[in-house]
Amino acid sequence: MSLLGKAGFASAERESGFAAHRAGVDRLLASYRAIPAGASVRLAKKTSNLFRARAKNTGPGLDVSGLTRVISVDPVAKTADVAGMTTYEDLVAATLPYGLAPTVVPQLKTITLGGAVTGLGIESTSFRTGLPHEAVLEMDVLTGAGEIITATPDGEYSDLFRGFPNSYGTLGYTVRLKIELETVQPYVALRHVRFHDLRELEATLAKIVDEKSYDGERVDYLDGVVFTADESYLTLGRQTDEPGPVSDYTGMDIFYRSIQHDSRMPKRDRLSIHDYLWRWDTDWFWCSRAFGAQNPTVRRFWPKRYRRSSFYWKLIALDHKYHVGDKLEARKGNPPRERVVQDIEVPVERTADFVEWFLREIPIEPIWLCPLRLRYARDARESTVTAGSTERAWPLYPLEPDRTYVNVGFWSAVPTAPGAQEGAANRAIEKTVTDFDGHKSLYSDAYYDKDEFAALYGGSIYTDLKKRYDPDQRLLDLYSKAVQRK
């Protein structure tokens, strides 16, 4: 189909999509009105990609069942209108037929667009396209006051637009988002470059971010894996339309194992764009090994439809409910284990320092690396309220403009020491990240005191937003949600 033909089809789809969306919004508002005055407002959804325990909500919740679809795709303008609870799996399925994709596609299929914007998301395009919320052109938000408002970068509600990222549903919930898309090619050519020294990896990564190339070849995607202090890799991806064979890591082969090699020369590989975007989902990075899914004998009989992050998450939820892991450890005479499931950001020049500290202090491997840089650095510098103000573009997660950061991800558990403080390993990580001028994502366990938390995550700016958009405190505040697990 020609682009014009696709555009005409998209226009018809848009009209139909918005009609269905309006019906979903009506159900959402009706469910809000059904929640008793004074009761906390929460989503009525059973699934989540959060890794912190939450208090059970026994009351009625917001009905978001009608907000799970891509409303429309405009292939000419390269934009999409998307309901807030739409998963990236469905979003990518709607955009790839047009040769388009979101500017950032988080690694796991069931992450929602609204979740990635309010809770931050990242992937291997983030060194050039920033974070998911930086591609948002406008968004309809159901506030704690029960109003649906349209927030844009420069409109009446620009303060909410800027303060929404990292608010985790404490200022409101996205009903619709209009986002930018980017053109993608059918394939991604990969180079896995091995390093024996973390400082060399750090320097190379910083140079690639600046130059968007390596050894004379363009780099469109960039992330890395650390196995040990002397075995680490950067994976460099280049979009291409050149036909040829592609690898498949949804079967017996495992993507992260394909990265490893002994050669001084980069190891090359090719994936379809679809399989590249979801390369980490099949084995939840490497976490499927905890369930035996990487054992060749087990894997052969593990149904392919269950080789995905959403199924592993169900197994994790069962473990949390019945404490299966701790009971098994107890039978071996071992203490309970502390969950250490975190993503942190440190400036690129502190990457080797942090990873060396982590490998020395926290017995978890592998570790994921993903560089990022704010997309609109100029906008961020000019986003000031008064002369001399230090407010940044995204105040609830204040990364510096024109500075490269590296996300470090680690997802496992460690033995607890007798008499150790609750969350000892996580607390040590938090302190080290702060010492290294970094930040920690809030999707998992956090242990900050109130003053430190406020200093790191918005402070008075967040307080003012809360007063304006949730004056009756119908939604939990960020500290209660992220640290106190309410």
N, C-alpha and C positions, 0 to 999 in steps of 0.2 A: 504494500500500500504506500502511495506517495505521502509526503509530509502534509500536503494540502488535504489529502483524503483522510489521513490520521487526525488532522486538526478538526475536520468536519465531524468525524466520529466522536472525537473528544468533546466537541460542543454539545452533541446530543447526550453524551454520558454526563456532562456537567449538569444539565437541566434535571436529569433523572436523579443524579447524585445529591443535588441540593434539596430536592423534594424529600428524599429519604432522610437526609440529615436534619431537616427541620422537624420531622416527626420524632427523631431521636432526641433533639433538644427539648421538645415538648415533654417527653417522658422524663428527661433529666430534671426539668423544672418542677414537674408534678411530684417527683420523689423528694426534691428539696423541701417543698411545702409540707410534705407528709412527716418530716422529721420534727419531733416536738421542740418547741422553743426551749432553749437552754441546753439541749442535747448536742454533743459533738457531731459535726458533719464529716462523714468519711465516705469513701467509695465502696459500693457494694460489688466488689470483685474478689474472686477467690485466689487468683494467681498474682504473683509479684516477683520481681527480680531483686528485691531488697534482701539483705542478709542479716538484718538486725531483728531480734525478737520484738514483737509488738503485742500490746495488750489486746485481748479479744474485744470486738465491738458487738454487743448483743442487740443493739438497736437497729432500726432500718438505715440503709445507706443510700447513696446516690445511685440511681439506675443509669449506668453508662452503656447499656447493652446496644443502644442505637448509635453509638459513637465509635464504631470499630471499623470504618471503611474509608477508603480513598474516595473523596467526593468527586474530584476531577483532576485531570492532568492536562496542562496546556503545553503541547510540544513545541509551539512556536516561541512563546515567552519563556519556556523552560521553568515553569512553576507548577506547583501542585497545591490544591486545597485538600487538607487531610483532617479527618476527625481525630480528636486528641487521643483516643484509646486504640488507634490503629497500630498494629505491630509493624515493625520494619520488614518482616517477611512478606506481609501483604503489600506494603508500600513499594518495596523493590519489585515485586511481581507485577505491579501496575505500571511502573516507570520503565523497566528494562525493554519492553516491546517498542518503546519510542527511542531507544538508544540513550536513555537518561537514567540517572541515579541520584539519590540525595547526596549532598556534598560530603556528608559523613554518615557512614552506615555502621552503627555499633555492632559488636561481634556476634551478639546472640539474637536469634530470630524473633523471640517473643518480647524483646524490649519494645515499648511503644514510643511513638514520636513525642507525645506529651510527656512521657516519663523521661526521655532523653533530654528534653528541654528544661524541665523543672528539676531534674536530678543530675544533669550533665551526662554526656556521652562522649566517646572518643574512639578513633580508629586510625588506620594507617594513612589517611588523607589529612589528618589534623595538623601536620607540619605545614600544609599549604592552604587548607580551608578552615582551620580553626575548629570550633566545637559546634554541635548541632544547632544551638540557639542563635548562632551568628548567621545562619541561613534563613531565619524567620523574618518575613516581611511584615506580617501582622498576625495577631492571634485573638480569638474570642475567648474570654476567660470568665468562668463562673466564679465570682468572688465569694468570700465568706458572708457577705451581706445579702447573697442571693440574687445579685444582679449579673447579667451577662454584658460585659463591656468589650470593646474592640481596642486592643492596645497596639500601638505602632511606635516606631522609634522617635517620632517627632510630634505626636499628637497630644491630646489632653492627658492621656494615661501613659505617657512615655516613662514616667517613674516606675510604673508597674512592669512595663516592657523590659526595662533594664534590671529591675530587681527580681524578676521572676526566676531566672536561672539559679539553681541551687536552693530554691525555696521549698522544694519537696511537698507541694500541695498545701503549704501553710498560709499562702496568700490567695489561693484559688486553684481551680482546675481548668486546663485548656479544653475547650469545646471544639474549636477549629483552629488550624494553623495554616497559613499560606507560606510556603517555603520555596526557596530557589532550588533548582536542580542543575546538575552538570552533565555534559555529554560524556558518554563512556564508549569504549570500543569493545568488540566481542570477546577479546582475550586479554590476559595479563601475563607478560613474560617476567619471570622471577629470576633474581640472582641472590643466592645465599652466601654472604661473605663472612668468613670465619675470622675471629680475633682470639689471640692468646693473652691479650693484655686489655684490661678494662679501660685504661686511660687512652689507649689507641682507639678503641671503639668509641669512646666519648668524643674525641677530637674529630673522628671521621663522621660521626653522626651530626655534629654541629656544622661541619663543612657542607654536608649534603643538604641540610635544612637551608643554609644560605644560598647554595648554588643550584639546588633542585636537579643535581646530576651527580654521577659518579663514574670516573674513568671514561669520560666522554659520552656517556649514555644517560638519557633523561630518566629522572626518577619521579613517578607519579604517586607511588605508595611506599611508605617507609615504616617498618617496625623492627623489633629485635627480640631475641630470646637469650637469656643467660642460663647456662646449665651449671657451670662452675666458674671460679675466678679466672681460670685459664681456658675456658671453652665458652665463647659467646658468639652471637651471630647478628648481623643486620640483614634483613630481607628487603630487597629493593624491587619494586614492581614497576613495570612500564606498560601502559596501555598499547594495544596493537590490534590491527585488523588482519594481520598475516595469518593465513590458514595453516593448520598443522596439528599434530597430535597434542592431546592435553592429558594431564594426570587426573586421577579420580581418588579423592581421599574420603569418600563416603562409604567405601567398602572395607576391605581388609587392611589397606594401607592407612597410615596415620600421619597427618600433616606435620606435626611438630617433629616427629622422628625423621621426616624427609629432609629437614633442614640440616641435620648433622652430617659432617664430612670431615676428612682429614686433609684435603688438598689445600694448597696455598691459593689456588685459583677458585673463583666463585663457582658454586654449583648452580646449574641452570635448571629451570622447570617452567611449565606453562599450565595455566588453568583457564577455563572459561570465566568470564566476568562474574557470572552467577556463582560458580563454585569458589572463586576467589573471595567474594564478599562474605560467603558463609564458611570459609575454610576452617574457622575456629569452632563453629557451632557443633559439628559432628561429634567431637570429643570434649566439648566444653573446655577448649584449649587442651589441657592434658588431664583434667580432673576426672575424666571417665575411668582412669586407671584405678581409682578408689573403689569402683564397683566391679572390677574385673573385666571391663569391656575391652581392654587392650590385650588381654590374654588371647592369643590366636584361636585356641580351642573354644573359649567362651564367645569370642567375637563372631566366629563362624555361625553360631546358632542364635546370636543376639539379633532380633528382628531389626531390619534396617530402619523402619519407621520409628524405632525407639532409640536410635543413635542420634540424639539431638539434645540440646541443653534443657529444653522444657521437661523432658522425661527424667533426666538426672536430677533436676530441681525437685521433682516429686519424691525421689528417693531421699534427697536431703531433708525435705519436709517431714518425711516419716521418721528419719533419724532424730530430728529435733523433737518430735512429738513423743517418741518412745525411748529416746536416749540409747539407741542401739549401739552406737560406737563406744560410749562410755561403759556400757555393760560388757561388751566384748573385751575392752581393755582391762576391766576389773577382773574378769575371768583369767587373764594372763598375769594378774598381780600388778598391773600398771595403774597409775593415777589417771583421772579424767584428763582430757585434752582441751586446750584452749583454742577456740576457733580464731584463726588469723586470716581473714578474707578482706583484703583491702586494695585500693588503688590510691597512690599518692602522686603528687607532682613535686619535683625539685627542679631548680634551674639547671640547665644542661651542664654547666661547669661544676656542679656538685653531684652529678650522676654517679661517677666512679666512687666518690667518697661514700655516698649512701649505699650503693650495692655492696661495696667491700664491708661496710659496717653490718649490713643485713646478713650477708653470707657468714659472717663471723659470729653473729649473735642469735640469728633466727634460723633454725634448721628446716628451711623450706626451699625446694627447687623443683622445676625451673622457675624463672622470673620473666615476666613480659615487660618489654620496653616499648614506649610509643611516644615520639616527640610531638609537641604541639606548640603552636604560636597563635596568638590572637590574630584573627583575620583582618579586622578593621583597626589596625594600630593607630592610624591617623584619627579616626573617630574617637578612639579611646582617649587619646591625648587631649582632644578638644572637648570631651564630655565633662565639663565643670559647671558647677552651680554658681559659684562666685569666683572672683579673681583670687588666685592662690589656693583654691580648693583642691584637695587631694582625692576627690571622688573619682573612681574609675568607671569604665563603661559597664562593668558587671559587678556591682559592689558586694554581692553575697559570695562571690568567689573571685577575689581581686587579684588576678594575674596581671603582671606588668606588661604594657604594650611594648612591642619591639624587643621582647625578650623570649628566648627559646626555653621551654620547659620540657622535661621528660616525665611521662607517666610511668610509674613502676607498679606492676600488678603482681600480687602473690595471693594464692588462694588455697589454704590448707589448714592444718591444725598442728599445734605443738604440745608436748607434754607439759603439764603444770608442775611446778616445783612445790614441795611441801611447805606450807605456811606462806606461800606467795600471795601477794595482793591480787584480787580479782582483776583479770585483764592485764596482767603484768607485761606480757609481750606487746600487746596493743598499745599500752601506755608508753612503753619504751620507744615504739615506732613513732607515736605522736610527738614525743619530745624531740626525737632526732630530726623528724621532718621539719618541725618549727625551727630548730637550731640551724637547719640548712636552708632557711628562707623558703620553705615549701608549704604546700597545703595537702589536706587529705580529703578525699571524697567521703560523703556521709551516707552511703547506701548500706553500710555495715556498722559494726559496733564502734562506739566512740565513748571517750572517758574524760573529756575536757571539763574543767570547772566553768561556771557561768561567765566569769570575766574573760578568761582566755578565749572561750568560744565566741563571745561577742566581738572581741578584737579581731578574730580570724574570719568571721562570717557575717559581716554587715553592720554590727553594732547599732548605732542610733538610726542609720538609714533603714535597716530592717524594722526597727521599732516604729518609725514613722509610717512605713508602708503598711505595717500590721494595723495601725490605728485607722488608716484611711480605708483600707479594703476589707478589713475584718473587724469593724468597730465593736461588735458584740462578742468577739472571741469564739465564734462558732467553730473555727478550725484550730487545731493544736498549734502552738508556736514551735519554732524550729528547734529550740533546745529541748523542749519536752519530747519531741518526736525523735530527734537524732541521738540524743544522749540518754534521756530518761526512759526511752522505749515505751512511751505511752501510746 
